[in-house]
Amino acid sequence: MATEATPQAAAARVPSERARTIGRVWRDAVSAGRADPAYLVERDDGWRPVSWQDADRRVDELAHGLLALGLRKGDRLALLGATRLEWALVDLAANLVGVVVVPLYPTSSARDCGYILSHSGTKVAVVEDDVQRAKLESVREVAPLDHLLTFPDLDALAERGRAHREEHPQAVGEALAALSEEDVLMIVYTSGTTGPPKGCVLLQRNYVAVVDALDEMRELNQPGDVFLLFLPLAHSYAQLVLYAGAAIGYTVAFLPDMTRIADAAQAVRPTSMPSVPRVYEKVHAAVVAQFDAATGVKRRLIDWALAVGRRVSALRREDRAVPRGLAFQHRLADRLVYSKVKARLGGRLRYGISGAAPIAAQILEFFHALDILVLEGYGLTESSSGCSVNRPSRYRFGTVGRPLPGVEVRIDEDGEILIRGDNVFAGYYREEEATLAALTEDGWLRTGDVGELDPDGFLRITDRKKDILVTAGGKNVSPQNIETDLKTSKYVSQALVVGDRRPYVAALVTLDEPEVRRWAEERGLTGSSAELAASDDVRGLIQEVVDRANRERGRVEQVKRFRVLPRDFSQEDGELTPTMKVRRRVCEQHFAAEIEALYS
């Protein structure tokens, strides 16, 4: 029998003659007199604030500018660029007048961009710079555009918008008033781990539902918070962070370069940091390496602080009081050890958020022992990025939390997670068969993820339905769990577990090069990355990692053989999505010979 968790109903909404749309969310935010700043942007002379009024003035000018270009409700506008303020302002301008946004990842190939532009029927694109412009120019035969603008062109577009506003002062307001909750907000093409991307049609009410749910959860999001946003704005969760910021009144700091997270955190001192697991995995590896290098009194101090932190963590997770003596030790450990790690993240992080891929519970527990709370959440593009999340007051490591207000979660007979609510998308654009496969007749979204609900309603994801391996002996194996365990090692960057219709489970492993090279230098080992990967010493190191992962597993789930690859998986080779998910089929194709060798 299927199991089900139905969370509290969403708070009753006050009836209004105005449709609740993202454009209306923005206008209401500006008129509410939010505390500045709305945004933080980095300039040559440091980080600079952008007020709500200044942002709204620019959004209004750009909205008029889009109307001056001839765009109307339902027309498509592609956005292509890094995580910058300009993207956000154009996006919000489009929201005001009902222009449908089609986001593109800056790392997308020209071929993928051409496919998305052509498939969606996009005629206008705004891109970051001349490099991205050249990418779209190269595919104009398959994807002709009426207008192709860069971020530097936005000044001219705003000027054109001001002229349009003088002639048609009510035009934007009238366009906003004509929007319905059932109108299309955006078409987001999933980066996908297999096959060509599919366009998720997301309605105004889909994102409004998740924004309203987050607005209810004030322990999670509060006015005055600062979110450091470095996720690509083409990602559905990054869009949610943008829209929720307006609804709730927190500040968004835009960071276009993910390699500079440490510097940006020092400067803006975020209270929250939405991220993919890879960022937290890298921080974890760096901290573990630093602790491992400590000796003598310093190492004993670290060990003591971690022991204290684990005891406090266990009590907090059980919602039990911390005894006075232990609380004193915890404060002392914070001053001597935890605060040094917290400082790397700006020093005032209330919590971090991890989503888009699994993260090992051991990593979350390690951070918590250092008095840093990282909360795991879950959502799909098809659910407007919202489904469930752990809360600061109630969390369970190893789960993705409880459903958001207004979202229902059910586990189907075969273990698949089903979602229902106003957050669920309208379907795949021009893909009727795929839409019918994704949505049940009574409105449940088939997520493709396998999971379970515990008695308290916390959702645990165990694997991807399509990725479950069936060995030659007929045993089902969940590769993601094994891969996540392997990646807890600071020496492992990525892991790909194979074994479908094979006699046993095996793995391809890529190295975290800085950590492995540091380990090698301590032992007097030299050579190129490929030479180190092929060495017996490094193989022995990774064998220890594999042995640890195997220790708690049944025989059929244990990795019997592995291969250390000479290079990491990459986005450029199509092996990783822009959110750092492994494209399993692509990797299996690229390393087919290595996989075959594991079974020779």
DRENTIZA-370363 format. One record per atom (N, C-alpha, C): x, y, z; residue in three letters. Coordinates in steps of 0.1 Angstrom, whole numbers, plus 5000, padded with zeros to 4 digits. Example, Ala and Ser with C-alpha at 12.3 -4.5 7.8 and 13.67 -1.06 7.14 Angstrom:
2
513249435078ALA512349555078ALA513249675078ALA512849785071SER513749895071SER512950005079SER
END
This chain:
600
500849885000MET500050005000MET500950125000MET500550234993ALA501250354992ALA501250425005ALA502250495009THR502250575021THR502150725017THR501650805026GLU501350945022GLU501551035034GLU502051155031ALA502251265041ALA501551385036ALA500551435043THR499851555038THR500151665048THR501051765045PRO501351865054PRO500251965057PRO500452055066GLN499452155069GLN499052225056GLN497752265055ALA497352335044ALA497952475043ALA498152525031ALA498752655030ALA497752755036ALA498352865042ALA497452965048ALA496453025038ALA495253045043ALA494253095034ALA494653235029ALA494453255016ARG494853375010ARG493753475010ARG494053605012VAL493053705012VAL492553724997VAL491253714995PRO490753734981PRO491153874976PRO491453874963SER491953994957SER491554004943SER491254124938GLU490854134924GLU492154124916GLU493254134922ARG494554124914ARG495053984914ARG495453934903ALA496053794902ALA497353794910ALA497553684917ARG498853674924ARG499853614914ARG500653704909THR501653664899THR503053704904THR504153664898ILE505453704902ILE505653854900ILE505153904889GLY505154044887GLY504554124898GLY503354074903ARG502654134914ARG503454124927ARG504154004929VAL505053984940VAL506054094941VAL506654124929TRP507654224928TRP507154364932TRP506054404926ARG505454534928ARG505054544943ARG504454444949ASP504054454963ASP505254464972ASP506354404968ALA507554414976ALA508154554976ALA508154614965VAL508654754964VAL507754854971VAL506454834970SER505554924977SER505454904992SER505954784997ALA505954755011ALA506954825019ALA507854895012GLY508954965019GLY509954875026GLY510454775019ARG511454685024ARG512754755028ARG513354705038ALA514654755043ALA515754735032ALA516454835028ASP517554825018ASP518754755025ASP519554685016PRO519454685002PRO518654564997PRO518254574984ALA517554454978ALA518654364973ALA519754414968TYR520854334962TYR522254394966TYR523154304965LEU524554344966LEU525354294953LEU526054384947VAL526854344935VAL528254394937VAL529154314932GLU530654344933GLU531154424921GLU531754534925ARG532354624915ARG533854624917ARG534554704909ASP536054704911ASP536454764924ASP535654844930ASP535954904943ASP535254834955ASP534754714953GLY534154644963GLY532654614961GLY532054564971TRP530554524970TRP529754654973TRP528754674964ARG527954794965ARG526454754966ARG525654824974PRO524254794976PRO523454854965PRO522354784962VAL521254834952VAL519954844960VAL519354954961SER518154974968SER516954914961SER515854884968TRP514654834962TRP514154934951TRP514155064955GLN513655174946GLN514455184933GLN515855174935ASP516655184923ASP516455064914ASP516354944920ALA516054824912ALA514754834905ALA513754884912ASP512354894906ASP512354984895ASP513155094896ARG513155194885ARG513755134873ARG514855054875ARG515454994863ARG514554884857ARG513854804866VAL512954704861VAL511854764853VAL511254874857ASP510254944850ASP510654994837ASP511855054836GLU512455104823GLU512654984814GLU513154874819LEU513454764810LEU512154694805LEU511054694814ALA509754644810ALA509254724799ALA509254854800HIS508854944789HIS509654914776HIS510954894778GLY511854864767GLY511454744760GLY511154634767LEU510654514761LEU509454534753LEU508454614758LEU507254644750LEU507654724738LEU508654814739ALA509054894728ALA509654804717ALA510254694721LEU510754604711LEU509654524704LEU508454534709GLY507354464703GLY506954334710GLY507654304721LEU507254184729LEU505954204736LEU505254094737ARG503954104743ARG503753974751ARG502653964759LYS502353854767LYS502453724759LYS503253624765GLY503353494758GLY504553484749GLY505153594745ASP506353594737ASP507553544745ASP508553484738ARG509653424745ARG510853514745ARG511553524757LEU512753594758LEU513853504765LEU514953474758ALA515953394763ALA516953484771ALA517453424782LEU518453494790LEU519653394792LEU520853454789LEU522053364789LEU523153444795LEU523653394807GLY524753474813GLY524953414827GLY525953474834ALA526353434847ALA525353494857ALA525553464870THR524753514881THR524953654884THR524353744876ARG524553884877ARG523253964879ARG523354084885LEU522154164887LEU521454194874LEU522154204863GLU521454234850GLU520454134846GLU520854004848TRP519953894845TRP518653914853TRP518853934867ALA517653944876ALA516754054871ALA517254174868LEU516454284864LEU515654264851LEU516354204841VAL515654164829VAL514554064831VAL514853964839ASP513953864843ASP512653924849ASP512854014859LEU511754074866LEU510954164857LEU511654234847ALA510954314838ALA510054234829ALA510554114825ALA509754024816ALA508553984824ALA508753954837ASN507653904846ASN506554014846ASN506854134846LEU505854244847LEU504954254835LEU505454214824VAL504554234812VAL504154094805VAL504453984812GLY503953854808GLY504853794797GLY506053844795VAL506953784785VAL507553654792VAL507553544785VAL507953414790VAL509453404789VAL510153384801VAL511553374801VAL512053234798VAL513053214790VAL513653084786VAL515153094791VAL515453044803PRO516853054808PRO517752964801PRO519053004799LEU520052924793LEU521252924802LEU521952814804TYR523152814812TYR524252874804TYR525152944810PRO526253004803PRO527252904798PRO527252784804THR528152674800THR527552584788THR526252614784SER525652544774SER526352554761SER526352444753SER527052454740SER526152534730SER526752574719ALA526052644709ALA524952554704ALA525252424702ARG524252334697ARG523052324706ARG523252314719ASP522152304729ASP521352434729ASP522052544728CYS521352674728CYS520452684716CYS520952644704GLY520252644692GLY518952554693GLY519152444699TYR517952354700TYR516952414709TYR517352474721ILE516352534730ILE515652654724ILE516452744717LEU515852854711LEU514852814700LEU515252724692SER514352674681SER513152604687SER513352514696HIS512252434702HIS511152524709HIS511652624716SER510752714724SER510152824715SER510752844703GLY510152954695GLY510653094700GLY511853104706THR512353234711THR512753324700THR512453444700LYS512753544690LYS513653654695LYS513753674709VAL514653774715VAL515453714725VAL516753744725ALA517653694736ALA518553814741ALA518753804755VAL519653894761VAL520753814767VAL522053844763VAL523153764768VAL524153844775VAL525053784782GLU525953854791GLU526953944783GLU527653884773ASP528753954766ASP528853904752ASP529953954745ASP530153924731ASP530453774729ASP531053714739VAL531353564738VAL530053494736VAL529053524745GLN527753454745GLN526953494732GLN527153624728ARG526553664716ARG526953584704ARG528353564703ALA528853484692ALA528353344692ALA528053284704LYS527553154705LYS526153144698LYS525353244701LEU523953244695LEU523953284681LEU524953374677GLU525053414663GLU525353284654GLU526153194660SER526553084652SER525452984650SER524252994656VAL523152904654VAL521952974649VAL522153084643ARG520953164638ARG520253094626ARG520953004620GLU520252934609GLU519152844614GLU519452784626VAL518352694632VAL517552774642VAL518052884647ALA517352954657ALA517353104654ALA516653154644PRO516753294640PRO516153384651PRO516853494654LEU516353584664LEU516053724658LEU514953784663ASP514653924659ASP515554024666ASP515953994678HIS516854084686HIS517754004694HIS519054044694LEU520053984702LEU520854094710LEU520654104722LEU521254214730LEU522254154740LEU523154234745THR524054194755THR523754284768THR524354244779PHE524054324791PHE524554464789PHE525654494783PRO525954634780PRO524954714772PRO524154644764ASP523054704756ASP521854744764ASP521854704777LEU520654734785LEU520454884788LEU521554954788ASP521355104790ASP520555164779ASP520855124767ALA520055174755ALA518655124756ALA518454994760LEU517054944761LEU516255024772LEU516955054783ALA516255134793ALA515955274788ALA516855334780GLU516555464775GLU515355454765GLU515355354758ARG514155334749ARG512855314757ARG513055244768GLY511855224777GLY511355354783GLY512255444786ARG511855574792ARG511055654781ARG511455644769ALA510755714758ALA509355644757ALA509355514757HIS508055444756HIS507055484767HIS507655494779ARG506855524791ARG506255664790ARG506955764784GLU506355894782GLU505155894773GLU505255804762GLU504155794753GLU503055704758GLU503355604766HIS502355504770HIS502655474785HIS502255574794PRO502655564808PRO501955454815PRO500855404810GLN500055294817GLN500355154811GLN501255144801ALA501455024794ALA501854904803ALA502854924811VAL503354814819VAL502254774830VAL501654874836GLY500554844845GLY499454764839GLY499054804827GLU498054734820GLU498454594816GLU499654574813ALA500154444809ALA500154354822ALA500554414833LEU500554334846LEU499154294850LEU498254394848ALA496854364852ALA496254254844ALA496754244832ALA496154144822ALA496653994825ALA497653984834LEU498153854837LEU497353774846LEU497253644844SER496553544852SER497553454859SER497053394870GLU497853294876GLU498153164867GLU497353154857GLU497453034848GLU498353064836GLU498853194835ASP499753224824ASP501153164827ASP501853144815VAL503153084816VAL504153194821VAL504953154831LEU505953244837LEU507353214829LEU507653094828MET508953054821MET508952914816MET509852884807ILE510052754802ILE511452714805ILE511652634814VAL513052594819VAL513352454813VAL514452454805TYR514852334799TYR515752254809TYR515352134812THR516152064822THR517552024816THR518552044824SER519952014819SER520051864815SER519251784823GLY519151644820GLY520451564820GLY520251444826THR521451344826THR521351254814THR520251254807THR520151164795THR519351244784THR519651224772GLY518851274761GLY518851424760GLY518051474749PRO517951624748PRO517151684759PRO517351814762PRO516651874773PRO515151884770PRO514251884780LYS512851894779LYS512452034785LYS511552104779GLY511152234784GLY510052224794GLY510252254806CYS509252254817CYS508452384817CYS507152364814VAL506352484814VAL505852514828VAL506352624833LEU506052674847LEU505152794847LEU503952774854LEU502952884854LEU503252984865LEU502653094864GLN502753194875GLN502453134888GLN501353064889ARG500953004902ARG501852904908ARG502652834899ASN503552734903ASN504652804913ASN505252904908TYR506352964916TYR505753044928TYR504553114925VAL503953184936VAL503653084948VAL503252964945ALA502952864955ALA504152834964ALA505352824958VAL506552794966VAL506952914973VAL506853034967VAL507253164973VAL506353184986VAL505053154984ASP504153174996ASP504553075007ASP504852945003ALA505252845013ALA506552895021ALA507452945014LEU508752995020LEU508453115029LEU507453195025ASP507153315033ASP506453275046ASP505853155046GLU505253115059GLU506353065068GLU507453015063MET508452945071MET509553055075MET509153145084ARG509953255087ARG511253215095ARG511253095101GLU512453055108GLU513553025097GLU513052995085LEU514052955074LEU514453085067LEU513553175064ASN513853295056ASN513253415063ASN514153515066GLN513653625074GLN514053755067GLN513253865068PRO513653995063PRO514954035069PRO515854085061GLY517154125066GLY518254025064GLY517853895061ASP518853795058ASP519653835045ASP520853775044VAL521653795032VAL521953665026VAL521553645014PHE521753515006PHE522853534997PHE523953454998LEU524953454988LEU524553364977LEU524353414965LEU523753334954LEU524853324943LEU525353204941PHE526353174931PHE525853064922PHE524653004925LEU524052904915LEU523752984902LEU523852914891PRO523452974878PRO521953014879PRO521653134874LEU520353184874LEU519453104864LEU520053024856ALA519252934847ALA518652824855ALA519152804867HIS518652694876HIS517452734883HIS516452644884SER515152674889SER515252724904SER516152664911TYR516252704925TYR516852844927TYR517752884918ALA518253024918ALA517153124915ALA516253084906GLN515153174903GLN514253184916GLN514053074923LEU513253074935LEU513853164945LEU515153164947VAL515853244956VAL515553394953VAL515653424940LEU515353564935LEU513953604939LEU512953524935TYR511553564937TYR511253574952TYR511753474960ALA511453474974ALA512053594981ALA513153634976GLY513853754982GLY512953874982GLY512153894971ALA511254004970ALA510053984979ALA509553864980ALA508353834988ALA508653855003ALA509853805007ILE510153805021ILE510953925026ILE511853985017GLY512554105020GLY513954075024GLY514553965019TYR516053955022TYR516854005011TYR518154015013THR519054065003THR519753954996THR519853964983VAL520553874974VAL521853934970VAL522953864973ALA524353904968ALA524653814956ALA524853874944PHE525153804932PHE526653774930PHE526953644929LEU528353614927LEU528453534914LEU529053594903PRO529053524890PRO530153414889PRO531153414898ASP532253324897ASP532253234909ASP531953104908MET531853014919MET533252984925MET534353014918THR535652984924THR535953094934THR535153194936ARG535453304945ARG534453304957ARG533953194960ILE532953184971ILE533553224984ILE534753184987ALA535453214999ALA535653365001ALA536153424991ASP536353574991ASP535053644993ASP534053604986ALA532753674986ALA532053655000ALA532253535006ALA531653515019ALA532253605029ALA533553625028GLN534253715038GLN533753855036GLN533353895024ALA532954035022ALA531454065025ALA530553975021VAL529153995023VAL528653935036VAL529353845042ARG528953775054ARG527553725054ARG527253625045PRO525853575043PRO525353515056PRO524053515057THR523353445067THR522753315062THR522753295048SER522353175042SER523053155029SER523253035025MET524053005013MET523452885006MET522552904997PRO522052794989PRO523052744979PRO523152604979SER524252554971SER523952414967SER524752364957VAL524852224954VAL525752154963VAL525652024965PRO526551954975PRO528051974973PRO528451984960ARG529851984957ARG530652094964ARG529952214966VAL530652324974VAL530852284988VAL529852224995TYR530052185009TYR531052065010TYR531051974999GLU532051864999GLU533451924999GLU533652024991LYS534952084990LYS535452155003LYS534452225009VAL534752295022VAL535152185032VAL534352075032HIS534551965041HIS535951905039HIS536351885027ALA537651825024ALA538751915028ALA538552045026ALA539652145030ALA539752145045ALA538652145053VAL538752155067VAL539352025073VAL538951905067VAL539451785072VAL540951775070VAL541451825058ALA542851825055ALA543551915065ALA543052025068GLN543652115078GLN543752055092GLN542651985096PHE542651915109PHE543651805109PHE543751725098ASP544651615097ASP546151655098ASP546351775093ALA547751825093ALA548251875107ALA547251895116ALA547551945129ALA548251845137ALA549151885146THR549851795155THR549951845169THR550351755178GLY550651805192GLY549351855199GLY549551965206VAL548552035214VAL547352075205VAL547652125193LYS546652175184LYS545752065180LYS546351945177ARG545451835173ARG544651785184ARG545151775196ARG544351735208ARG543251835210ARG543451965208LEU542452065210LEU541252035199LEU541652015187ILE540651985176ILE539851865180ILE540551755184ASP539851635187ASP538851655199ASP539251725209TRP538451755220TRP537151835216TRP537451945207ALA536352025203ALA535351945194ALA535851855186LEU534951775178LEU534151685187LEU534751625197ALA534051535206ALA532951615213ALA533251735218VAL532251815224VAL531051845214VAL531451885202GLY530551925192GLY529551805188GLY530151685188ARG529351565185ARG528251535196ARG528751555208ARG527751535219ARG526651645219ARG526951765216VAL525951875216VAL525051845203VAL525651805192SER524951785180SER523851675183SER524251565189ALA523351455192ALA522151505200ALA522451585211LEU521351635219LEU520451725211LEU520951815203ARG520151905196ARG519251835186ARG519851735179ARG519051655169ARG517851585176ARG518051555189GLU516951485196GLU516051585203GLU516351715201ASP515551825207ASP515651815222ASP516851785227ARG517051775242ARG517951885247ARG517751925259ALA518552035265ALA520051995266ALA520852095264VAL522352075266VAL522652105280VAL523252015288PRO523552045302PRO524552165303PRO524452235315ARG525152355316ARG526652335314ARG527252235320GLY528652215318GLY529152185304GLY528352105297LEU528652085283LEU528452205275LEU527452285278ALA527252415271ALA528452505272ALA528952505285PHE530152595287PHE531352535278PHE531552405278GLN532652355269GLN532352385255GLN531152385251HIS530752415237HIS531152555233HIS530852645242ARG531152785240ARG532652805239ARG533352735247LEU534852745247LEU535352685234LEU534852575230ALA535252505217ALA534952595205ALA533852665206ASP533452755195ASP534552865194ASP534952925205ARG535953035205ARG537252985200ARG537652865203LEU538952815200LEU539052745187LEU537952675182VAL538052595170VAL536952625160VAL535652615164TYR534552625155TYR534552765148TYR534852875155SER534753005150SER535753025138SER536852955138LYS537852965127LYS537252905114LYS536452795116VAL535852735104VAL534652825099VAL533852875109LYS532752965106LYS533253085098LYS534453135102ALA534953255096ALA535153245081ALA535453115077ARG535653095062ARG534353115054ARG533153105061LEU531853125055LEU531253255059LEU532153345064GLY531653485067GLY531453515081GLY531253415089GLY531153435104GLY529753445109GLY528753455101ARG527353475106ARG526353385099ARG526753275093LEU525953185086LEU524953125096LEU523653145094ARG522653075103ARG522452935098ARG522552915085TYR522452775080TYR522852785065TYR523252665060GLY523452655046GLY522352565041GLY522152575028ILE521152485021ILE521852405011ILE521552275010SER522152185000SER521052114993SER521152124979GLY520052054971GLY520652024957GLY519751974949ALA520051934935ALA520751804933ALA521351744944ALA521951614943ALA522151574958ALA522451444960PRO522551394974PRO523851444980PRO523751454993ILE525051485001ILE525051385012ILE526251345015ALA526451245026ALA526051295039ALA525251215047ALA524851255060ALA526151275069ALA527251205067GLN528451215075GLN528951365073GLN528851425061ILE529351555060ILE528451655067ILE527151635067LEU526251725075LEU526551705090LEU526751585094GLU527051565108GLU528451625112GLU529451625103PHE530751685106PHE530551835108PHE529851905099PHE529552045100PHE528852075113PHE527851995116HIS527052025128HIS527952015141HIS528851915140ALA529751905152ALA530652035153ALA530752105142LEU531452235142LEU530552355144LEU529252325148ASP528252425151ASP527852505138ASP527952435127ILE527452485114ILE526352395109ILE525152455107LEU523952375103LEU523852385088LEU523852275081VAL523552265067VAL522352185065VAL521352235059LEU520052175058LEU519852125043LEU519452005042GLU519251945029GLU517751965025GLU517552005012GLY516252015007GLY516051944994GLY514851944989TYR514551864977TYR513551924968TYR513751924955GLY512751974946GLY513251944932GLY512351954922LEU512751944908LEU512352064901LEU512852084889THR512352184880THR510852174878THR510452054877GLU509052024875GLU508152064887GLU508752074898SER507952114910SER508352264914SER508752334905SER509152474907SER510252484918SER511052384918SER512252374927SER511852344942SER510552334945GLY510152314958GLY509352184961GLY509752114971CYS509051994976CYS509151984991CYS510351974996SER510551955010SER511852015014SER512052035027VAL513252095032VAL513352065048VAL514452045053ASN514652045067ASN514652195072ASN514152205085ARG514052345091ARG515052355102ARG515452485105PRO516452505116PRO515952445129PRO514652445131SER514152395144SER513852245144SER513852185132ARG513552045131ARG514151985119ARG515151905120TYR515951855109TYR516351715112TYR516651645102ARG517051505103ARG518051475092ARG519351465096PHE520351435086PHE520151305079PHE520351305066GLY520151185058GLY518751185051GLY517951295055THR516651315048THR516651445041THR515651475033VAL515451605027VAL514351685033VAL514051645046GLY513151725053GLY511651685051GLY510751775056ARG509351745055ARG508751835044ARG507651795038PRO507051875027PRO506752015031PRO506952105021LEU506552245022LEU505052265025LEU504652365031PRO503252395033PRO502552395019PRO501452325018GLY500652315005GLY501152214996GLY502152134999VAL502752024991VAL502451894997VAL501951804989GLU501651664993GLU502751574987GLU503151474995VAL504151374991VAL503651234994VAL503751154984ARG503251014985ARG504350914979ARG504450804985ILE505350694980ILE504450594972ILE504750574959ASP503950484951ASP504350344954ASP503550254949GLU503750104951GLU505150064949GLU505850114938ASP507150074934ASP508250154941ASP507850244951GLY508850324958GLY509150454952GLY508450494941GLU508750624935GLU508050734943GLU508750844944ILE508150964951ILE507251034942ILE506051064947LEU505051144939LEU504751274947LEU504551384939ILE504351514945ILE503051574939ILE502251644948ARG501151714943ARG500951844950ARG500551944942GLY500352074948GLY500352184937GLY500152304940ASP500152414930ASP501552444925ASP502552384931ASN503952394926ASN504252314914ASN503352214911VAL503652114900VAL503452184887VAL504352164878PHE504352234865PHE503152184856PHE503052254845ALA501852234836ALA502252114826ALA503452084824GLY503851974815GLY505152024807GLY505551934798TYR506651954790TYR506252024777TYR506952124773TYR506552204761TYR506652114748TYR505552104741ARG505552024728ARG506051884730ARG505751824742GLU506151684745GLU504951614752GLU503951594745GLU502751534751GLU502951404757GLU503651314751GLU503951184756GLU504651184769GLU505751274769ALA506551284781ALA505651344793ALA504751434789THR503951494800THR502951394806THR502351314797LEU501451204802LEU502251104811LEU503451084808ALA504250984816ALA504651054829ALA504751184830ALA505251254842ALA504051284852ALA502851304847LEU501751344855LEU500651244855LEU500151204867THR499051114867THR497751194865THR496651114862GLU495351174859GLU494851264871GLU495251234883ASP494751314894ASP495851414899ASP496851444890GLY497751564893GLY498951534901GLY499351404903TRP500551374910TRP501751374900TRP502851434904LEU504051434896LEU504951314899LEU505251244889ARG506151124891ARG507651184890ARG508251174901THR509651244902THR510751164896THR510551034895GLY511650944890GLY512650914901GLY512350964913ASP513250934925ASP512550834933ASP513350744939VAL512850644949VAL513150684963VAL512150664972GLY512350714985GLY511450654995GLY511450705007GLU510550655018GLU510250775027GLU509150765034LEU508750865044LEU508850795058LEU509450865067ASP509550805081ASP508250835088ASP508050785100PRO506850805107PRO506550955111PRO507651035111ASP507451185114ASP507351265101ASP507251195089GLY506951275077GLY508251325070GLY509451285075PHE510651325068PHE510851235056PHE511251295045LEU511451225033LEU512951185031LEU513151055028ARG514451005025ARG514550955011ARG515551005003ILE515650964989ILE516750854989ILE516350744983THR517350634982THR518050614969THR517350664958ASP518050654945ASP517150714934ASP517750714922ARG516950744910ARG516350614905ARG515050624902LYS514350504897LYS515050444885LYS515450524875LYS516050484863LYS517550434865LYS518150474876ASP519550444879ASP519750314887ASP518750254892ILE518950134900ILE519550024891ILE520649964897LEU521349864889LEU520749724893LEU520549644883VAL520149504885VAL521349414881VAL521949354890THR523149274887THR522749144879THR523749074874ALA523448954866ALA522848854875ALA522948864888GLY522348774897GLY520948814901GLY520448924895GLY519048964898GLY518949054910GLY520049094916LYS519949184928LYS519849334925LYS518949404931ASN518849544929ASN519849624938ASN520649714932VAL521649794939VAL521449944936VAL521450024947SER521350174945SER522650234944SER523050274932PRO524450334930PRO524650464937PRO523650544938GLN523850684944GLN524350674958GLN523850584966ASN524250574980ASN525750534981ASN526250444972ILE527650404972ILE528450524968ILE528050584957GLU528750704952GLU528950814962GLU527850834969THR527850944980THR528850904991THR528850784995ASP529850735005ASP531250755000ASP531550714988LEU532950724982LEU533350874982LEU532450964979LYS532751104978LYS532951174991LYS532651105002THR532951165015THR534451175018THR535251095011SER536651105012SER537251235006SER538151305012LYS538651425007LYS539551394994LYS539851274992TYR540751234980TYR539951204968TYR538551194969VAL537751154958VAL536951274953VAL536951304940SER536151414935SER534751364930SER534851264921GLN533551204916GLN533651054916GLN532550984917ALA532550834916ALA531350794908ALA531550694900LEU530450644891LEU530450494894LEU529350444899VAL529150304902VAL528450234891VAL528950124886VAL528450044875VAL528149904880VAL527449824871GLY527149684875GLY525849634869GLY525149714861ASP523849674856ASP524149554847ASP523449444850ARG523549314842ARG524949264842ARG525649294852ARG527049254854ARG527149164866ARG528249084867PRO528348984878PRO528549054892PRO529049174892TYR529349244905TYR529349394903TYR529349464914VAL529449614914VAL530849654913VAL531049754904ALA532449814903ALA532249964902ALA533350044902ALA533350184903ALA534450254895ALA534150364889LEU535150454883LEU535250574893LEU536550604897VAL536750704907VAL537650814901VAL537350944903THR538251054899THR538751114912THR539951174910LEU540651224922LEU540451374924LEU540451414937ASP540451554941ASP541951594940ASP542351654929GLU543751664926GLU544551744937GLU544051854942PRO544851924952PRO545151834964PRO544151764969GLU544351684981GLU545251564978GLU545051504967VAL545951384964VAL547351434961VAL547551544955ARG548951594952ARG549551634966ARG548851694975ARG549351724988ARG549851594995ARG548951494994TRP549251365001TRP550451304994TRP550551314981ALA551751254974ALA553051324977ALA552951454978GLU554251534981GLU554751494995GLU553851475004GLU554251435018GLU555051305018GLU554851225007ARG555451095006ARG556551094996ARG556851214991GLY557951224981GLY557551164967GLY556251164964LEU555851114951LEU555651224942LEU556051214929THR555851314919THR555251254907THR554951344897GLY554451304884GLY553251374880GLY552751364868SER551551424863SER550351364870SER549251434868SER547951384874SER547651244869SER547851214856ALA547651084851ALA548550984856ALA549851024858GLU550850924864GLU550550894879GLU550050994886LEU549650964900LEU548450874900LEU547450904892ALA546250814892ALA546550674889ALA547650654881ALA547950514877ALA548950444887ALA549450514897SER550450464906SER549850364916SER550650274920ASP550150174930ASP549850244943ASP550650354946ASP550450424959ASP549050484960ASP548650554949VAL547350614949VAL546250514948VAL546450404941ARG545550294941ARG545350244955ARG546350224962GLY546250184976GLY545450274985GLY545650404983LEU544950514990LEU543450494987LEU543050484974ILE541650474971ILE541050344975ILE541950234976GLN541450104981GLN540950124995GLN541650205003GLU541150225017GLU539850295017GLU539650385008VAL538350455007VAL537250355003VAL537550274993VAL536550174989VAL536250075000VAL537250035008ASP537049945019ASP536149995029ASP536350135032ARG535450195042ARG534050195037ARG533850225024ALA532450235019ALA531850095019ALA532649995017ASN532149855017ASN531749795031ASN532349855041ARG532349795054ARG530849775059ARG529949865057GLU528649855062GLU527649805052GLU528149745041ARG527249695030ARG527249545029ARG526149495024GLY526049355022GLY526849325010GLY527149195008ARG528149144998ARG527749194984ARG526449184981VAL526049224967VAL526249364964VAL526249454974GLU526349604972GLU527849644973GLU528749564976GLN530149604978GLN530849624965GLN531649724964VAL532449744952VAL533549644951VAL533549554941LYS534549454940LYS535849504933LYS535649584923ARG536849634916ARG536549784913ARG537649864911PHE537550004908PHE538650044899PHE538450154892ARG539550214884ARG539650364887ARG540850404889VAL541150544891VAL541350614878VAL540550704874LEU540550764861LEU541650874861LEU542250904849PRO543350994848PRO542951144849PRO541651164848ARG541151304848ARG539751304855ARG539351424859ASP537951434865ASP536951444854ASP535651424857PHE534551444848PHE534451594847PHE533951644835SER533851784832SER532551824825SER532151944827GLN531052004819GLN531352014805GLN532652054802GLU533052074788GLU532951954780GLU533151834786ASP532951704779ASP531551654780ASP530651724786GLY529251684787GLY529051584797GLY530051554806GLU529951454816GLU529251504829GLU529151634831LEU528551694843LEU527451794838LEU526351804845THR525451904842THR525952034848THR525352154845PRO525752274852PRO525652274867PRO524752184872THR524652174887THR525452064892THR526452014884MET527451924889MET526951784891MET525751754885LYS525351614885LYS526051534874LYS526351404877VAL527051324868VAL526051274857VAL526351294844ARG525551234833ARG526051094831ARG525351004837ARG525750864838ARG526050804825ARG525050814816ARG525250754802ARG526450814795ARG526650944796VAL527751004788VAL529050954794VAL529150944807CYS530450894813CYS530650744810CYS529550674810GLU529750524806GLU530150514791GLU529750604783GLN530150604769GLN531650644768GLN532050754775HIS533350804774HIS534450704780HIS533950634790PHE534950544797PHE534550394795PHE533950364784ALA533450234781ALA534650124782ALA535850164777ALA536950074777ALA537350044792ALA537350144800GLU537750124814GLU536750044821GLU535450054818ILE534449974824ILE534549834820ILE534749814807GLU534949674803GLU536149604809GLU537249684812ALA538449624818ALA538149584832ALA537149644839LEU536749604853LEU536149474853LEU535649424842TYR534949294841TYR535749194833TYR536949224829SER537649134820SER538249024829SER
END
